[in-house]
Amino acid sequence: MLLFLFRQGEGSNFLQLGSSIEQQINGMFKVMEEYNWDSFVVITSLYPGYETYVDYIKSFKDTSYFIWELQDVLTFDMSADGMNDIRARRLLQQIDAQVLLVYCSHEEAQYLFTMAAEVGLVGRATSGLSQPGSGEPRHPPT
């Protein structure tokens, strides 16, 4: 668990608690195991820390007693422009998994799910789990 203490002003503090990426991934896999969702795709942007996220998922999958099927790991730029839109649609059309494990900023997630809806991926019993949030992109969550 992560603990942050911020000074808000004279005589005032703000305490923020958060779970680590590893704890979040463990929680996601527990939910997936509970519902017997053994097949999944990992989708990441270039958000700082994405390589660590993917490495931890692969490590968890490889050392788990449960048999997981990691169909694919898709990493791409999630900023809206014509070339990115074409590539995003093409990559998302290839997905045939019920669960998407997503690692990106909040703004990138909005873009991702807009593109996913355009290719018919969202809404057909697809579950998207996790994202680090809309924190400062220069500092990866740990």
N, C-alpha and C positions, 0 to 999 in steps of 0.2 A: 504494500500500500504506500502511496506517496502522500506526503504531508507538506503543505506550503503555508508559510505564515507571511502575510503581507502587511506592511504598515500602511494604514489608511489615513492617518493624520496624527496629530498630537494626542497621545493617550489612547489611540484606537488601533486595533489589529483586525485583520480578516484571515480566517483560517479556512483553507480549502483542502479537502481530502479527495484522493483519487486513486484508482487502481492502476497498476502497471499494465503495459501491453500484454505481458505474459499472463497476468491474472484475467484480463479480458478475454484472451484467446482460450484459456482453460474453461472459462464460463461458457463461451460460445460452443465449444466442443461438448460440454456437458448437456447443453440444450439440444444440440444436434443428435447426440447419442440417445437422449430421452425420447426423441421423436423418430428415431431410426433414420435420420437423414445422413446417410453415409457418403454420398456423392456431392462434391462441391467444387466451385471455381473460386479462385482468389483474384480479385481485381484491385489494382492499386494505381494511384497516380504517382508522380515523382515526389510526393510529399516527403519531407525528411523523415528517415526512419523506416521507409517502406521495405528496404532490403532486410532489415532486422525482423520486421513483421513476417515476411515471407519465410525467412530462415527458421523462425520459431514455429510457424505452422508446419513446415516440412519436418522439423525435428519431432514435434508433438505427434504428427501422423505416423512417423516411422517407429516411434517407441511405444505407441499405444497398443493395448490388447485388442481394442476394437479395430475392425478392418475398415479403413477409410479409403475412399477413391478421390484423389485430387485430380480432377479432369484437366485443369489448366491453370496457369498463372498468367494473367494479362496485366501488363503495365503500360500505361500510355499517358500522354499529356491530356489533361482534362480542361484545358482552356478553350473557350468557344472560338473557333474560326473554321473556315471552310474545309481546310485539309484535315484538321483534327476531327471534325464532325464525320467526315467520310470514313476515316480510319476507325473511329469509335464505333460507328454503325456496323462496319464490316466485322470487327472483332466481337461485338456483342451478338451479332447474328449467328456466330459459331457456337454459342453457349447452349448446352443441353443439360444443365444441372438445375436442381430445384433450389439449391442454396448458393448464395453469392456472399463471400466474405470480402468486405470492402474496406480498404484503407486509403483515406483521402481526407481533405479538409471538408468542412461543411459546404462551402461554395462549390467545390469540385463534385461533391455528392449530388447537389442539385443538377449540375450539368450531366453527370453520369445517369441519373434516373430519368432525366428528360430524354436522353439518347436511348436508354433501355426501353422506355415507353414507346418511342417511335418505331422500334424494331419488333414490338410485341412481346418483349421479354418480361416486363412488369405486368402483374395482374393475372398470371396463369399459375397461381400457387407457388410463386417464387418468393423466397425469404431472403432478405438482405440483412446481414448482421455486421455490426461494428463499424466504427470510424473514429479516428482520434479527435474529431471535433474541429472547431474553427480557431484553434490556437495560433500562436505566432509561427508561421511556416519556417522561419530560420532556426527554430529550436525544436528538434524532434522530441516527442514524448518518449519516456523510458519506462 
